[in-house]
Amino acid sequence: MKYVVVLSDGMAGRELKELDGKTTLEAAYVPEMDRLAAMSEVGLVSMVPEGMEPGSDTANLAVLGYDPRIYYTGRSPLEALSIGADMEDTDISFRCNLVTLSEEDCAYEDRTIIDHSSDEITTKEAAVLIEALKEGLRQDGYRFYSGTSYRHLLIQENGKVSKLTPPHDVLKKRIGEYLPEDENLLGMMRKSYDILKDHPVNKERRAKGLRPANSAWFWGAGKKPELDSFEKRTGKKGVMISAVDLLKGIAVGIGMDSIVVEGANGGLHTNYKGKAQAAVRALAYEGYDFAYIHVEAPDEMGHQGNTQDKIAAIENIDEKVLKTVICGLEEAGEEYRLLLLPDHPTPIDVRTHTGEAVPYLLYDSAAEKKGPAVYNEKTAADSKIVWRDGHKLIGHLLQEEVC
């Protein structure tokens, strides 16, 4: 038996007037999800423990079976594992977003965040800007690391964890009340604007009609995590397929291999099919028992508040990921169990993560069940199946108790 998780980041949402009271998942054309739903267990699962922030960090740890209340030490340290940043036990890691701030003539504190991703800046462009920050913000005890697209890192030696606000939580708001209390971090953010606003990369982006990446934004602080082996916990040899450093870092932390897929970029136009094909190869021909396919696109479109693009992302997952995985495993003659779910909702109306339970679909090719005619938030709620401790769902998928 092979096991697959298709993690559609932020896919769940809320009813929208513009969609006549439907969610983006309900409005999407997803024939493969609906076909599977009729033969699957469909229900709700809470991946974010009560009292914890609804992030992809906490939620994806839970999907993989790691109780965030025990294993979570912060988002950025997980990304640091992927990027290869050296961390001591006394170091603090911060996510460093390259964001777009408003550019009117005003104090830094009076600006607003226009875009947390700077129009999904390319990794190549971002690397040049991070080099400029390394040079312009150089000081003892701090190290910058370049990541993917707008997602980068700052490591502080002998630091302390402080509560910082994610930029996607304050879109279109005046930033003054959300800035760090730490004067050094705040000073670096202010200076980053002066370094980046007229950088040649940003001049070129403006000329192309793209938003400039004109400031650093620090958040997601945490200490070096201690995670144990997924294979030892489950007896399954697993592989991670994701474009983002957070999931790659979790894979490093739990001893799971990662596959880099060409053209996978964490955005709307990622290589959906390539991810699915990589999973099929790993499971059917390369000796893996478990594949985790993470697709960031619905979450990014939710943060951008773009209804039609979020629908498009969901439809791409249905056609290019789910269908490809199912056809590939069936052609290879493999029996499999497949879990489809989001990690958390990213509703269009709030443009950030929320902590509601999410709909899941669990299909077993060897033991089909009778389920609802369609897969969405409403049919999952109607099923009356609810997992309050989301980190236990992986054991249900694997048909065994996870250590």
C-alpha positions as CSV (number, residue, x, y, z in Angstrom):
1,M,0.0,0.0,0.0
2,K,1.2,3.5,-0.9
3,Y,0.2,6.7,0.9
4,V,-0.3,10.2,-0.5
5,V,-1.1,13.6,1.0
6,V,-2.2,16.3,-1.4
7,L,-1.9,19.4,0.7
8,S,-3.7,22.3,-1.0
9,D,-2.5,25.2,1.1
10,G,-5.2,27.6,2.2
11,M,-7.8,26.1,-0.1
12,A,-10.7,26.3,2.4
13,G,-12.5,29.6,2.7
14,R,-15.8,31.4,3.5
15,E,-19.0,32.2,1.6
16,L,-18.6,35.2,-0.7
17,K,-21.4,37.4,-2.0
18,E,-19.6,37.7,-5.3
19,L,-20.0,33.9,-5.7
20,D,-23.7,33.9,-4.7
21,G,-22.9,32.6,-1.2
22,K,-20.4,29.9,-2.3
23,T,-16.8,29.5,-1.2
24,T,-14.1,29.4,-3.7
25,L,-13.9,25.6,-3.3
26,E,-17.6,25.3,-4.0
27,A,-17.4,27.6,-7.0
28,A,-14.4,25.7,-8.5
29,Y,-14.9,23.0,-11.2
30,V,-13.3,20.0,-9.5
31,P,-14.6,16.8,-11.1
32,E,-11.8,14.6,-9.8
33,M,-12.3,15.8,-6.2
34,D,-16.1,15.2,-6.5
35,R,-15.6,11.8,-8.1
36,L,-13.4,10.7,-5.2
37,A,-15.7,12.2,-2.6
38,A,-18.5,9.8,-3.6
39,M,-16.1,6.9,-2.8
40,S,-14.3,8.4,0.2
41,E,-14.5,9.3,3.9
42,V,-15.2,13.1,4.0
43,G,-15.1,15.1,7.2
44,L,-13.6,18.1,9.1
45,V,-10.3,18.2,10.9
46,S,-8.7,20.9,13.1
47,M,-5.0,21.2,12.3
48,V,-4.4,24.3,14.4
49,P,-4.6,23.6,18.2
50,E,-6.7,26.1,20.1
51,G,-4.8,29.1,21.3
52,M,-2.1,28.8,18.6
53,E,-1.7,31.0,15.5
54,P,-3.2,29.5,12.4
55,G,-0.1,29.2,10.3
56,S,1.2,26.8,7.6
57,D,4.0,26.0,10.0
58,T,1.8,24.7,12.9
59,A,-0.8,23.2,10.5
60,N,1.6,21.2,8.3
61,L,3.4,19.9,11.3
62,A,0.1,18.6,12.5
63,V,-0.8,17.0,9.1
64,L,2.4,15.1,9.3
65,G,1.6,13.9,12.8
66,Y,3.6,16.2,15.0
67,D,1.6,17.9,17.7
68,P,2.4,21.6,17.3
69,R,1.9,22.1,21.1
70,I,5.0,19.9,21.6
71,Y,7.2,20.4,18.5
72,Y,6.6,24.0,17.3
73,T,9.4,26.5,18.1
74,G,8.6,29.1,15.4
75,R,8.2,29.3,11.7
76,S,11.5,30.8,10.5
77,P,13.7,28.1,12.2
78,L,11.9,25.4,10.1
79,E,12.8,27.4,6.9
80,A,16.3,27.7,8.1
81,L,16.7,24.0,8.0
82,S,15.9,24.1,4.3
83,I,18.0,27.0,3.4
84,G,21.0,25.5,5.2
85,A,21.5,28.3,7.7
86,D,23.8,27.3,10.6
87,M,21.9,27.7,13.9
88,E,23.2,27.3,17.4
89,D,20.8,26.6,20.3
90,T,21.1,30.3,21.4
91,D,20.4,31.7,17.9
92,I,17.0,33.2,16.8
93,S,15.8,32.9,13.3
94,F,13.5,35.5,11.7
95,R,11.6,35.3,8.4
96,C,12.6,38.2,6.3
97,N,9.9,39.0,3.7
98,L,10.7,41.4,0.8
99,V,7.5,43.4,0.8
100,T,6.0,46.3,-1.1
101,L,5.3,49.4,1.0
102,S,3.5,52.5,-0.1
103,E,5.9,55.1,-1.4
104,E,4.3,58.5,-0.6
105,D,6.3,61.2,1.1
106,C,5.9,60.2,4.8
107,A,7.6,58.6,7.7
108,Y,8.4,54.9,7.5
109,E,5.8,54.2,10.3
110,D,3.0,55.9,8.2
111,R,3.4,53.6,5.2
112,T,1.1,50.7,4.4
113,I,1.9,47.2,3.2
114,I,0.6,46.9,-0.4
115,D,1.9,43.4,-1.0
116,H,3.5,40.8,1.3
117,S,5.1,39.1,-1.7
118,S,6.2,42.0,-4.0
119,D,4.2,40.6,-6.9
120,E,5.8,37.2,-6.2
121,I,9.2,38.6,-7.0
122,T,11.5,36.0,-8.7
123,T,14.1,34.2,-6.7
124,K,16.8,35.6,-9.0
125,E,15.8,39.2,-8.4
126,A,15.3,38.7,-4.7
127,A,18.8,37.2,-4.3
128,V,20.3,40.5,-5.7
129,L,18.3,42.5,-3.2
130,I,19.3,40.3,-0.3
131,E,22.9,40.8,-1.2
132,A,22.3,44.6,-1.0
133,L,20.8,44.1,2.5
134,K,23.7,42.0,3.6
135,E,26.1,44.8,2.6
136,G,24.0,47.7,3.8
137,L,22.8,46.2,7.1
138,R,26.1,44.4,8.0
139,Q,26.7,44.2,11.7
140,D,28.1,41.7,14.2
141,G,25.7,39.1,15.4
142,Y,23.3,39.1,12.4
143,R,23.4,37.0,9.2
144,F,21.1,37.2,6.2
145,Y,20.3,34.1,4.0
146,S,18.6,34.1,0.6
147,G,15.6,31.9,0.2
148,T,12.9,31.5,-2.5
149,S,10.9,34.4,-4.1
150,Y,10.0,36.9,-1.3
151,R,10.9,34.5,1.5
152,H,14.3,34.9,3.2
153,L,16.0,34.7,6.6
154,L,17.8,36.7,9.3
155,I,19.7,34.9,12.0
156,Q,20.5,36.7,15.3
157,E,23.2,35.3,17.6
158,N,22.2,35.0,21.3
159,G,18.9,36.6,20.7
160,K,15.4,36.2,22.2
161,V,12.1,35.3,20.7
162,S,9.7,38.2,20.4
163,K,6.2,38.4,19.1
164,L,6.2,39.9,15.5
165,T,3.3,40.4,13.1
166,P,3.2,38.6,9.7
167,P,3.0,41.1,6.9
168,H,0.0,39.3,5.3
169,D,-2.0,40.0,8.5
170,V,-1.7,43.8,8.0
171,L,-2.2,44.3,4.3
172,K,-3.4,47.9,3.4
173,K,-2.9,49.0,7.0
174,R,-0.6,51.6,8.5
175,I,2.4,49.7,9.7
176,G,3.4,51.8,12.7
177,E,1.6,49.8,15.4
178,Y,2.8,46.5,13.9
179,L,6.6,47.2,13.9
180,P,9.1,45.4,16.1
181,E,9.7,46.8,19.6
182,D,13.3,45.7,19.3
183,E,15.1,48.9,18.2
184,N,17.8,47.1,16.3
185,L,15.3,45.1,14.2
186,L,13.2,48.3,13.6
187,G,16.3,50.2,12.6
188,M,17.2,47.6,10.0
189,M,13.7,47.6,8.6
190,R,13.7,51.4,8.3
191,K,17.2,51.4,6.6
192,S,16.2,48.5,4.3
193,Y,13.6,50.9,2.7
194,D,16.4,53.4,2.0
195,I,18.6,50.7,0.5
196,L,15.9,49.0,-1.7
197,K,13.5,51.7,-2.9
198,D,15.8,53.0,-5.7
199,H,17.7,49.8,-6.3
200,P,18.2,49.0,-10.0
201,V,16.2,45.8,-9.6
202,N,13.2,47.8,-8.4
203,K,13.6,50.4,-11.0
204,E,13.3,47.6,-13.6
205,R,10.3,46.1,-11.9
206,R,8.5,49.5,-11.9
207,A,9.2,49.9,-15.6
208,K,7.6,46.5,-16.2
209,G,4.5,47.4,-14.2
210,L,5.5,45.2,-11.3
211,R,5.6,46.2,-7.6
212,P,9.0,47.0,-6.1
213,A,10.4,44.9,-3.2
214,N,11.2,48.0,-1.2
215,S,11.5,46.9,2.4
216,A,12.4,44.0,4.6
217,W,9.8,42.8,7.1
218,F,10.9,40.5,10.0
219,W,8.5,38.0,11.6
220,G,8.2,34.3,12.5
221,A,10.9,34.3,15.2
222,G,11.9,31.1,16.8
223,K,14.7,28.8,18.1
224,K,16.2,25.7,16.5
225,P,13.6,22.9,16.5
226,E,14.0,19.4,17.7
227,L,12.0,17.0,15.5
228,D,12.2,13.2,15.4
229,S,12.3,10.9,12.4
230,F,9.1,10.4,10.4
231,E,10.3,7.0,9.2
232,K,10.9,5.9,12.8
233,R,7.5,7.1,13.9
234,T,5.6,5.6,11.1
235,G,7.7,2.9,9.5
236,K,7.2,4.7,6.2
237,K,9.9,6.0,3.9
238,G,8.6,9.5,2.9
239,V,9.3,12.2,0.4
240,M,8.4,15.9,0.4
241,I,7.5,17.7,-2.9
242,S,7.1,21.4,-2.3
243,A,8.4,24.7,-3.7
244,V,8.6,26.6,-0.4
245,D,11.4,26.5,2.2
246,L,9.0,26.0,5.1
247,L,7.9,22.5,3.9
248,K,11.4,21.6,2.7
249,G,12.7,22.6,6.2
250,I,10.1,20.4,7.9
251,A,11.3,17.6,5.7
252,V,14.9,18.1,6.7
253,G,13.9,18.2,10.4
254,I,12.0,14.9,10.2
255,G,14.5,13.1,8.0
256,M,12.3,13.0,4.9
257,D,13.8,13.4,1.5
258,S,12.8,16.3,-0.8
259,I,12.4,16.3,-4.5
260,V,13.0,19.6,-6.4
261,V,10.7,20.0,-9.3
262,E,11.7,22.3,-12.1
263,G,9.3,25.1,-12.5
264,A,7.7,24.7,-9.1
265,N,7.7,28.2,-7.6
266,G,5.0,28.4,-4.9
267,G,2.8,30.7,-7.1
268,L,-0.3,30.4,-9.3
269,H,1.7,29.3,-12.3
270,T,3.7,26.6,-10.6
271,N,4.5,23.2,-12.2
272,Y,1.5,21.3,-10.8
273,K,1.8,18.3,-13.1
274,G,5.5,18.0,-12.5
275,K,4.9,17.7,-8.7
276,A,2.4,15.0,-9.2
277,Q,4.6,13.1,-11.7
278,A,7.5,13.3,-9.2
279,A,5.2,11.7,-6.5
280,V,4.2,8.9,-8.8
281,R,7.8,8.1,-9.7
282,A,8.8,8.1,-6.0
283,L,6.0,5.8,-4.9
284,A,5.8,3.5,-7.9
285,Y,9.4,3.2,-9.0
286,E,11.8,4.6,-6.4
287,G,10.9,2.7,-3.2
288,Y,9.1,5.4,-1.2
289,D,6.0,4.5,0.8
290,F,4.7,8.0,1.5
291,A,4.5,11.2,-0.6
292,Y,3.5,14.7,0.6
293,I,2.6,17.0,-2.3
294,H,2.3,20.6,-1.1
295,V,0.8,23.2,-3.3
296,E,1.1,26.8,-2.2
297,A,-1.0,28.5,-4.9
298,P,-4.5,28.7,-3.2
299,D,-2.9,30.3,-0.1
300,E,-1.1,32.9,-2.1
301,M,-4.2,33.8,-4.1
302,G,-6.1,34.1,-0.8
303,H,-3.6,36.5,0.6
304,Q,-3.8,38.5,-2.6
305,G,-7.6,38.6,-2.3
306,N,-8.0,37.4,-5.9
307,T,-11.1,35.2,-6.1
308,Q,-10.8,34.1,-9.6
309,D,-7.2,33.2,-9.3
310,K,-7.8,31.2,-6.1
311,I,-10.5,29.3,-8.0
312,A,-8.1,28.7,-10.8
313,A,-5.5,27.4,-8.4
314,I,-8.0,24.9,-6.9
315,E,-9.0,23.7,-10.4
316,N,-5.3,23.3,-11.4
317,I,-4.8,21.1,-8.3
318,D,-7.8,19.0,-9.3
319,E,-6.9,18.5,-12.9
320,K,-3.1,18.6,-12.9
321,V,-2.2,17.2,-9.4
322,L,-5.0,14.9,-8.2
323,K,-5.8,13.4,-11.6
324,T,-2.2,12.8,-12.5
325,V,-1.4,11.1,-9.2
326,I,-4.4,8.8,-9.4
327,C,-3.9,7.9,-13.0
328,G,-0.2,7.3,-12.5
329,L,-0.6,5.0,-9.5
330,E,-3.4,3.1,-11.1
331,E,-1.4,2.6,-14.3
332,A,1.5,1.3,-12.1
333,G,-0.8,-1.2,-10.4
334,E,-0.4,0.3,-7.0
335,E,-2.9,0.2,-4.2
336,Y,-3.0,3.5,-2.4
337,R,-4.6,5.6,0.3
338,L,-4.9,9.3,-0.5
339,L,-5.6,12.2,1.8
340,L,-6.7,15.5,0.3
341,L,-7.0,18.6,2.5
342,P,-5.9,22.2,3.1
343,D,-3.8,23.0,6.2
344,H,-6.0,26.0,7.2
345,P,-8.4,28.3,5.5
346,T,-7.2,31.5,3.7
347,P,-10.5,33.3,3.1
348,I,-10.6,35.9,0.4
349,D,-12.5,38.4,2.6
350,V,-9.8,38.6,5.3
351,R,-6.7,37.8,3.1
352,T,-5.0,35.9,5.9
353,H,-5.1,32.5,7.7
354,T,-7.9,31.6,10.0
355,G,-8.2,28.7,12.4
356,E,-11.4,26.9,11.5
357,A,-11.6,23.2,10.8
358,V,-10.9,22.2,7.2
359,P,-12.5,19.6,4.9
360,Y,-10.6,16.4,4.3
361,L,-11.1,13.6,1.9
362,L,-9.6,10.1,2.5
363,Y,-9.8,7.7,-0.4
364,D,-8.7,4.0,-0.3
365,S,-8.3,2.4,-3.7
366,A,-8.7,-1.1,-2.1
367,A,-11.7,-0.3,0.2
368,E,-14.0,2.4,-1.3
369,K,-16.6,4.0,0.9
370,K,-19.9,5.8,0.2
371,G,-19.4,9.5,0.6
372,P,-21.1,12.8,-0.5
373,A,-21.6,13.7,-4.1
374,V,-19.2,16.7,-3.9
375,Y,-16.2,17.7,-1.8
376,N,-16.4,21.1,-0.1
377,E,-16.7,22.7,3.3
378,K,-20.4,22.2,3.6
379,T,-20.5,18.5,2.7
380,A,-17.6,17.9,5.1
381,A,-19.5,19.6,7.9
382,D,-22.7,17.6,7.0
383,S,-20.8,14.3,7.5
384,K,-20.6,14.9,11.2
385,I,-17.0,13.4,11.2
386,V,-14.7,15.8,13.1
387,W,-11.1,15.3,14.2
388,R,-10.4,17.8,17.0
389,D,-6.7,16.7,17.3
390,G,-5.6,17.0,13.8
391,H,-2.1,15.5,14.3
392,K,-3.8,12.1,14.9
393,L,-5.3,12.0,11.4
394,I,-2.0,10.7,9.9
395,G,-2.4,7.5,11.9
396,H,-5.9,7.1,10.3
397,L,-4.4,7.5,6.9
398,L,-1.6,5.0,7.6
399,Q,-4.0,2.6,9.3
400,E,-1.9,2.5,12.4
401,E,-1.0,4.3,15.6
402,V,1.7,6.8,15.0
403,C,4.4,7.0,17.7
